[in-house]
Amino acid sequence: MRINTNVSSLVAQESNKNTNTTIASSLEKLSTGFKINKASDDASGLAIADKLRTQANGLNQAVANGNSAVTLTQIADKAMAEQSNILDVIKQKLIQAGTATTSAEGIQAIGKDIGKLLDQINNIAKQTTYNGTSLLQDSAAGTGAGVALTFQMGTLAADTIATQAGVQANTTGMATMGTDVSAGATAWAAAAPADAALAQASARGMLTNVDSALTKLNGWRADFGSTQNQLESSIRNLMTQVTNTKAAESVIRDVDYAQESANFNKQNIIAQAGTYAISQANSASQNVMRLLQ
């Protein structure tokens, strides 16, 4: 028997230390809720889980982009709906002006109303913006055709949805009554008292222009509507992808509390048994004293 080196005690101490390390790791998992808290827990699992988390975060941002884009299309749609209502009123007034029962003075008043309504169409085109972006024309100051609006709807550069280019929902773009619509309406109204019959005929002729303007406006409005449907479909698909991606990450990263609790209890029992083994290994060397008696 040897007393300078208690091999049994050393073995029991080493085992007990390893068990305590395992208990500490188990407690860390139970307290954080994560199976992987550092790269040493599962290096490859951490790399995969982080990539899945990044993808999920990107998809969530794409969903937010989509919701903002839907709001944008709704703003544009409501603005063009009001412009469509104005064109309906203009058409009614032209029909009223185009009949012989309307006096020259009445036609002149109608012309002034139409001029104001056309100005309002331009005002709507100018004022309809989203976060500083003009939706119905080139810009708030420029009345030219607008460019296509592109929305990022995924984690890849190619995952985009765009609106139609060339939207110009103002009187110039719709060409309701010539190049300068307001001036045209004013000139038409001014000529009414001098020649009521001519003004009535001109009013009837301008009905075709209003119909053409409505056709153009409805085409742009339909594009925004179809883009909104596309965006909403993409949002639903992205939300499904987020759920599945999060579920895949959870399998790798999140701790199974039932399994880890069982492992903790097992290691705790082993640690208690190890402590008892150390005490027994230390007391075994005391038997040497009996040989000296």
N, C-alpha and C positions, 0 to 999 in steps of 0.2 A: 504493500500500500504506500502511496506517495501523498505528501501533504503540501509540498512546495508548489505543485501545479495540480489544481483541482480540475481535471479535464471535464468531468461531468458537469461541474458548475459553469465552466466556460461555454460548453455546448448549450446548456439551458439558457444562459444569458444571451447568447447570439440568437437563439430561437425567439426568446422573449422580445428582444429589440426589433427583430423583423416583424413580429406580430404587432407590436405597438406602432410601427411605421404603417402597416396595413390598416390598423384602426384609425390612425390619423387621416389617411387618405379616404377611408370610408366616411369619416365624420365630415370631411371637406365636401364630399359629394352630396351627403345628406343635407348639409347646411346651405349649399349653393343651388342645389337642384340640377347640377350639371354632372354628367358622367366624365366629361373632358374639361378639366380646369386649367391644364397646362399641356404643352406639347408632349411631355414625357408620358402623360396618361395614355395617349393614342395619337402618335404623330401623323399617320396617314388619315385617321378619322378626323383629326383637327383640320387638316388641309381640305378635306371634302366638305366638312360642315361649314367652314368659313366661306368656301366657294358658293355653297347653297344659300348661306345667309346673304352674301353679296347679291346673288341673283334675286332673292326674295325682296331685298330692299329696292333693287332696281325696278322690279315689277310693281311694287307698291307706288313708287314715284310715277311710273307709267300710268297707273290707275288714276293718280292725282292729276296728271297731265290730261287724261281723257275727260275727267269730270270738269276741268277748267275749259277744255275745248267744247264740251257739250253746252256749257253756259255761254260760250262765245257764239256758237251757232244759233242758240235760242235768242240771243240779243239781236243778231242779224235778221233772223226770221221775223221777230216781232216788229222790227223797224220796217222791213219790206212789206209786212202785212199792213202797216199803217199807210205806207206809200200806195199800196194797192187800193186801200179804201179811198185815198185822195183821188186816185185816177178814176175810180168809180163815180165819185162826186163830179169830177170834171166832165166825164162822159154824160152824166145826167144833165149838167148845165149846158153842154153843147147841143144835146137833143132839144132842150128847152129853147135854146137860142136859134135852132134851125127850123123852127116852125113859124108860119106867117102870123100866128096870133100873138107873137112877142113883139113888142114895139121896139123902135130903134133905141129909145132910152133904156129899155129893159136889157137889150142886147149889150149896150155899153156897160151897164152895171154887172152883167154876167161876165163880161170880159175882164173887168177889174177883179172879180172874185177868182176867176181862173188864174189870173196873174199871181195873186196871193197864194193860191193853192200850189202853183208850180214852184214858187219861192220856198214853200214849206217842204216840198219834196227835196229840194237842194239842201235845206237846213238839216233834214233828217240824215241825208247822205253824209253831210259834214260832221254831224254830232255823234253818229253811231260809231263808237270805238270800244275797244276792250283793252284795258291796261296800256293805253296810248296807241294801240294799233287800229287804224281805220279799217272798217269792215266792208263798206259799200263803195269806196272809191280809193284813189291812190293815197291820199292823206287828207288831213283836215284842211290844209291850204290848197292842195292840188286836186283838181276835179277829174284827173285822168283815170284810166282803168287800173284797178288794184291787182296786185300780184297774188299768186296762190299762197295760202296759209298752210304751213306744214306742221303737223303735230307728231312728236316723238311718242310712239305707243308701244315700246318694247325695249329690251336691253341691247338690241343690235342696231347698227346704224341704218339698216334697211327697213326697220320696223316703223314705218311712218304712214300717216294718213293725211291727205292734202285736199284742200278745197279747190274749186275751179278758179283758174286765173281769168282776169279780164272783167271782173265785176265792176260795173260803173252805173250804180243805181241813182243817177242824177238826171236832170232834164237833158243834158248833153248826151249822156250815154243812152238814154231811152229815146232821144230824138222825137219827142212827142209833137212838137210844132215847129220843126226847123232847127237850125243850129242854135240860135239864141231864142229860146222858147219864151222867156218873159217879155223880151222886146217884141217878139212876134204877136203875143197875146195883146200887148198894149196897142200895137199898131192896128190890130184887127178891131179892138174895141173902139179906137178913135175914129175908124172909118165907118162905124155902124150908123151914126146919125145921118151922115151924108148919103148913104145908100144902104138902107135896111135890107133890101133883097139880096144885095151882094154879100152883106155880112152873114145873112142866114145861110146862103149857099156855102160860104167859107166855113161856117160852123159845121155844116153837114160833112164837108170835105175833111175836116180835122178829126172826125170820129174814127177814121181808119188809122190815123196816127196814134190815137189813144189806145186802140186795140193792139197795135204793134208794140206800144210801150208796155202794156199789160203782159203781152206774150214774153217779151224780154225779161221783165221783172219776175214773172212766174218761173221762168227757166232758171234764173239765179237762185230764187227762193227754193226751188226743187233740189238744186245742187246742195244747198246748205242742209236741207232736210235729209237727203240721202247720206250726206256726210255725218250728220248726227246719228242716224241709224247705224252707220258703220262704226262710229265711235262707241256707241252703247254696246254693240255686239263685242267689240274688242275689249271693253272694260269687263264684261261678264267673263270672257275667256281669260283675261289676265287675273281676275280674282280667283278663278279656279286654279290657275297655275300657282298663284301665291299660296293657296291652301295646300296644294300637293307638295310644293317645294318646302314649306315650313314643316309639313309632316315628315318629309324625308330627312330634314335636318334634325328634327326631334328624335328620330330613331337613333341617330348617331351621337348627338350631343347630350340629350336629356337623360337623367338618371332614372332607373326603374326603382321606385322607393320600396316596393315589396321585396325585390331581389336584394337591393343594397342593405335593407334593414336586416334581412336574414343573414347576410354576410357579416354585418357589423356584430350581431349577437354571437355568431359563431367565433369570430376573432376575439371577442371579449371573453368568451369562455376559455378559449385557448390561452389568452394572456393570463387569466387567473390560474389556469393549470400550470403555465410556465413559471409563474411566481412561486407556486407550491413546489415545483421541481427544483428550482434554485435553492429554496430553503432546505429541501431534502438532500441536495448535493452538498451543501455546506455542512449540514449536520453529520453527513456520512464520515467526514474526516475526523470527527471527534472519536470515532471508534478506535483510532490509533492509541488513544490514551489507555485503553484497556490492555493493549499489548505491553505497556510500560508499568502496569500495576503488578 
